[in-house]
Amino acid sequence: MSELQSNTRQALLRVGTSTLTGVLNRRGLRSMFMQDVEPIRRDIPRMVGIAFTMRFIPSREDKDGPGAPGRGQIQSQAMETCPPGHVLVVDSRGDARAASAGDLYVGRLKARGCAGIVTDGGLRDTEGVFKTGLPAYHRRASSPPSPIVHHPCDLNVPIGCGGVAVYPGDIIVGDCDGVVIIPADIVDEVAQEALATTLYEEFAEEEVARGRALPGLFPVAGDEAKRDFEAWKKARAGER
């Protein structure tokens, strides 16, 4: 996928990863939420973009030592070729002993119009990463430089990240809870269903706050709740 439809992108910016995982589960996709991958800070911007991938393998001294030829070229290439609107997703094998990237690399992604960075390893210079304004997700902070542990070997190939298979062109959505992957061929339908679900959940939250009991309201809406929801939507539309 080269770009997201505008209405799909706007819908994904409004819905939570918890809602999206529920919608995906109803389609039989049960393992689309990355494990042990969190935002560098909970107040970073929400993230929506298209997957562009990089794969690390373990480093080796003759390939990644201080005098190794071509050291770091693929990693730099990733920052220069990840397209605008895309999220750089890095397979770090869940290893955060050394950084997958730092603030200069992330700053370059931001300057080029990319949508975010995700790794199941660690990011360094996280204060600087936060200052770039680019949504960034990792396992934990890690100050040691990448070549101590990681050797970049592939760009834009299928990878694993946070226990999830990620294919180039998948849709990546991140919020304060974490990161979810959506196959590109169903993203439009998933986004609209998630938006409708979110609207019902807003109604249900208001009803619960007023003292309404959960049976017949959530997680399964009964006929009365459905009628009340339709009336709520009409009243809400009239207020605008």
C-alpha positions in Angstrom: 0.0 0.0 0.0 1.4 3.4 -1.0 -1.0 5.6 0.9 -4.0 5.5 3.2 -7.4 6.9 2.3 -8.0 10.2 4.1 -11.2 9.0 5.8 -9.5 5.7 6.9 -6.6 7.6 8.4 -8.9 10.0 10.3 -10.9 7.1 11.6 -7.8 5.3 12.8 -6.6 8.4 14.6 -9.9 8.4 16.6 -10.1 4.8 17.7 -8.0 3.0 20.3 -5.8 0.0 19.8 -8.1 -1.9 22.3 -11.1 -1.3 19.9 -9.0 -2.3 16.9 -7.9 -5.6 18.5 -11.5 -6.4 19.2 -12.5 -5.8 15.5 -9.6 -7.8 14.3 -10.4 -10.7 16.6 -13.9 -10.8 15.2 -12.2 -11.4 11.8 -10.1 -14.2 13.2 -6.9 -12.2 13.6 -6.0 -12.8 17.2 -2.3 -11.9 17.5 -1.9 -8.4 16.0 -0.9 -6.5 19.1 2.8 -6.2 19.8 4.0 -7.6 23.1 6.4 -5.7 25.3 6.4 -2.6 23.0 5.4 0.7 24.6 5.5 4.4 23.8 8.6 6.2 24.9 6.3 8.5 26.8 2.5 8.2 27.3 1.9 11.7 26.0 3.5 11.2 22.5 1.2 11.8 19.5 -1.0 8.9 18.2 0.6 7.1 15.3 -0.9 5.9 12.0 1.2 4.9 9.1 2.2 2.2 6.6 4.9 -0.3 7.5 8.4 0.0 6.1 10.6 -2.6 7.8 14.3 -3.1 8.8 15.7 -6.4 10.1 18.6 -6.8 12.6 20.6 -10.0 13.1 23.1 -10.4 16.0 26.3 -8.3 15.5 29.7 -9.9 15.0 33.0 -8.1 15.6 34.4 -8.5 12.1 31.2 -7.0 10.6 30.3 -4.4 13.2 33.6 -3.5 15.0 35.0 0.1 14.9 36.9 -0.5 11.6 34.4 -2.8 9.9 33.8 -1.8 6.2 30.3 -0.5 5.4 29.4 -0.3 9.1 25.9 1.2 9.6 25.2 1.8 5.9 21.9 -0.1 5.8 20.7 1.6 9.0 21.4 5.0 7.5 19.7 3.9 4.3 16.6 3.0 6.2 16.3 6.6 7.5 16.8 8.0 4.0 14.4 5.6 2.2 11.5 5.1 4.6 8.8 6.9 2.6 6.7 9.8 4.0 3.6 8.6 5.8 5.3 5.3 6.7 6.3 3.9 10.0 9.8 2.3 10.3 9.3 -1.0 12.0 12.5 -2.6 13.3 13.0 -6.3 14.1 15.4 -6.2 17.0 14.7 -9.8 18.1 13.3 -8.4 21.3 16.8 -7.5 22.4 17.2 -4.1 24.1 20.8 -4.5 25.3 21.8 -1.9 22.6 19.8 0.8 20.9 17.9 0.2 17.6 18.1 4.0 16.8 18.7 7.3 18.5 17.5 10.9 18.3 19.5 11.8 15.1 18.1 8.9 13.2 14.6 9.6 14.5 15.0 13.3 13.8 15.8 12.4 10.2 12.6 10.3 9.9 10.6 13.2 11.2 12.2 15.7 8.8 11.4 13.5 5.9 7.7 13.2 6.8 7.6 9.7 8.2 4.9 8.7 10.6 6.8 7.0 13.4 9.3 4.3 14.5 8.6 1.0 16.3 11.1 -1.5 17.6 10.9 -4.4 19.9 14.4 -3.4 21.1 15.4 -0.1 22.7 15.8 3.5 21.7 18.6 5.7 23.0 18.6 9.5 23.6 14.9 9.2 24.4 14.6 12.8 25.6 15.9 13.9 22.2 13.6 11.4 20.4 10.6 12.9 22.3 11.7 16.4 21.2 11.5 15.4 17.5 7.8 15.0 17.9 7.8 11.7 16.0 5.7 8.9 17.6 8.2 6.3 18.9 7.7 2.9 20.5 10.2 0.5 22.0 10.7 -2.2 24.6 12.7 0.0 26.9 15.4 2.7 26.8 18.9 1.5 25.9 21.9 3.8 25.8 24.6 1.5 24.2 25.2 2.0 20.5 23.6 -0.4 18.0 26.6 -2.3 16.7 27.4 -3.8 20.1 24.3 -6.1 19.6 22.7 -5.5 16.2 23.7 -5.8 12.6 21.2 -4.4 10.1 20.8 -6.7 7.1 17.5 -6.2 5.3 15.1 -3.5 4.4 11.4 -3.8 3.6 11.0 -7.5 4.0 8.6 -9.5 6.2 9.8 -9.3 9.8 8.7 -10.2 13.4 8.3 -7.4 15.9 6.9 -7.7 19.3 5.8 -11.2 18.5 3.7 -10.1 15.5 4.5 -10.8 11.8 4.8 -7.5 10.0 4.7 -7.3 6.2 5.7 -4.2 4.2 2.5 -2.2 3.5 0.7 -3.3 6.7 -1.0 -0.5 8.6 0.6 0.4 11.9 -1.5 2.1 14.6 -0.1 3.2 18.0 -1.6 4.8 21.1 -0.8 5.0 24.8 -1.5 1.3 25.2 0.8 0.1 22.4 0.9 -0.9 18.7 -1.5 -2.9 16.6 -1.0 -4.2 13.0 -3.8 -4.2 10.4 -3.5 -6.0 7.1 -3.8 -3.4 4.3 -6.5 -5.3 2.4 -9.0 -5.0 5.2 -8.0 -1.7 6.8 -10.8 0.4 5.3 -13.5 -1.9 6.7 -11.7 -2.3 10.0 -11.3 1.4 10.5 -15.0 2.1 9.8 -16.2 -0.7 12.1 -13.8 0.5 14.8 -15.2 4.0 14.5 -18.7 2.8 14.8 -17.7 0.7 17.8 -16.0 3.6 19.4 -19.2 5.7 19.0 -21.2 3.0 20.8 -18.7 2.8 23.6 -18.9 6.5 24.1 -22.7 6.1 24.5 -22.2 3.1 26.9 -19.7 5.1 29.0 -22.3 7.9 29.5 -25.0 5.3 30.4 -22.7 3.6 32.9 -21.8 6.9 34.5 -25.6 7.6 34.9 -26.0 4.3 36.7 -27.2 1.9 34.0 -26.3 -1.7 34.5 -24.1 -3.6 32.1 -26.4 -6.5 31.1 -28.1 -5.6 27.8 -25.7 -2.7 27.3 -22.2 -4.1 27.1 -20.5 -6.1 25.8 -23.6 -7.2 23.9 -26.2 -4.6 23.2 -29.8 -5.6 23.7 -32.8 -4.2 21.7 -33.4 -1.4 24.2 -29.8 -0.3 24.3 -29.8 -0.2 20.5 -32.9 2.0 20.4 -31.4 4.3 23.0 -28.2 4.4 21.1 -30.0 5.5 17.9 -31.8 8.2 19.8 -28.5 9.3 21.4 -26.9 9.6 18.0 -29.8 11.7 16.7 -29.7 14.0 19.7 -25.9 14.3 19.4 -26.2 15.2 15.7 -28.7 17.9 16.5 -26.4 19.5 18.9 -23.8 20.1 16.3 
